[in-house]
């Protein structure tokens, strides 16, 4: 496992230690969450740059209704 240094304000480090936080675990979780958020943000930006499909909202709803009927019957 790689080692990295992080710098915290003294009061934050003191409070985290007093709370018994595993700073390494918290930092790992925060980094994973930030990386996931950036992947989503990057994906959304890529989707925004796609050209329009010409598919209307009504077309999508009709396709969903057809799929539901096919999967679960006409009462879905």
Secondary structure, 3 states (H helix, E strand, C coil): CCCCCCCCCHHHHHHHHHCCCCHHHHHHHHHHHHHHHHHHHHHHHHHHHCCCCCCCHHHHHHHHHHHHHHHHCCCC
